[in-house]
Amino acid sequence: MVQPPRHSGPIVSGIVSGEELLDWRRRQLSLGGHAVDLDWLLDLGGGVGWQPLQALRLHPQRPVQLQRDLAQLEQLWREHLRSAAPLQYLVGICPWRDLELQVAPGVLIPRQETELLVELALAGLDPRAALRWADLGTGSGCLAVALARGLPRSQGLAVDLSPDALIQAEANLARAQVDDRVQLRQGSWWEPLRDAWGHWDLVVSNPPYIPTAVWEQLEPVVRQHEPALALDGGDDGLSAIRQLAAGAAQALAPGGWLLLEHHHDQSEAVLSLLSRGGLVDVEAHRDLEGQWRFARGRRPQATEPPV
Ligand SMILES: C[S@@+](CC[C@H](N)C(=O)[O-])C[C@H]1O[C@@H](n2cnc3c(N)ncnc32)[C@H](O)[C@@H]1O
């Protein structure tokens, strides 16, 4: 069940002087936590971005308009320190690419490394084409929203096993006004795509891929708060990717692409699974940090010799 964001009362805005705000910031940091996180809270929870915050050091007498008053921000900060709950859940939003997505416990907080998957998916596609695409394991719907915006004449399907994730995805598709071009379906991986079997031009997925033993060692802010269903990929981290690779050559349209995100050390294994699944033009791609993070492959055209 998705919990409501913890600031469940009405949001109260306020005006303070720069001096008051900087003094408040010092007091919060003396309670613990990281300055970068507190400044994130001030930005996305309070509406005071990093640059105006820096400017206050030169002009501390300036008044500052806050989206939430200092008492509410302090409540969120203390809750974050007490429970290690991610600030994104407490504030209820997460910036990702050029989007501001709604998030809540029960859905993965979209990660920066996933942003590049959108460019890889859209590369070489004509935005005017009418394609059929799917996002398997849509979570917040981040990839589905970005694909719907990049392919305005296409129809998409966003799939997740988790009803909590689908609630957030639905809200985010509506916020981005692309909900008329993306259907939501609950189910496991390929199963909800059966009605257009063999006709999917593009399928993307950022599946759970963290090996269970690694997941067990993750920081509490992730392990205790983000859904295991979104992260734990089984003993070797590849259990979801095996299923995705195995179904692709039947589900995709001839010439259609499957594009996956995976753990930084799984590139070779994932490329091999895609090839063994019957895909061609199998290749690896790096993320913005230079890690081999993505793999893709294409279903051969009927005229191409079998692999
Ligand atoms: C790593 S998260 C990715 C979420 C989102 N696409 C993103 O990039 O932030 C994996 C998602 O797969 C979903 N999932 C796990 N098992 C699934 C299954 N068998 N079928 C469909 N979705 C599943 C999880 O609920 C989660 O939302």
The ligand as an ORCA input file, in Angstrom:
! r2SCAN-3c Opt
* xyz 0 1
  C      14.514     -0.886    -11.389
  S      12.773     -0.573    -11.288
  C      12.596      0.502    -12.684
  C      11.513      1.507    -12.542
  C      11.539      2.597    -13.624
  N      11.388      2.026    -14.959
  C      12.827      3.381    -13.552
  O      13.667      3.259    -14.447
  O      13.007      4.126    -12.573
  C      12.083     -2.125    -11.830
  C      10.589     -2.151    -11.930
  O      10.215     -3.459    -12.354
  C       9.026     -3.830    -11.687
  N       8.929     -5.296    -11.701
  C       9.526     -6.210    -10.907
  N       9.186     -7.445    -11.281
  C       8.360     -7.327    -12.341
  C       7.680     -8.258    -13.191
  N       7.799     -9.569    -13.003
  N       6.941     -7.772    -14.196
  C       6.807     -6.448    -14.402
  N       7.422     -5.514    -13.631
  C       8.184     -5.954    -12.613
  C       9.185     -3.242    -10.291
  O       7.946     -3.122     -9.643
  C       9.849     -1.886    -10.626
  O       8.874     -0.893    -10.811
*
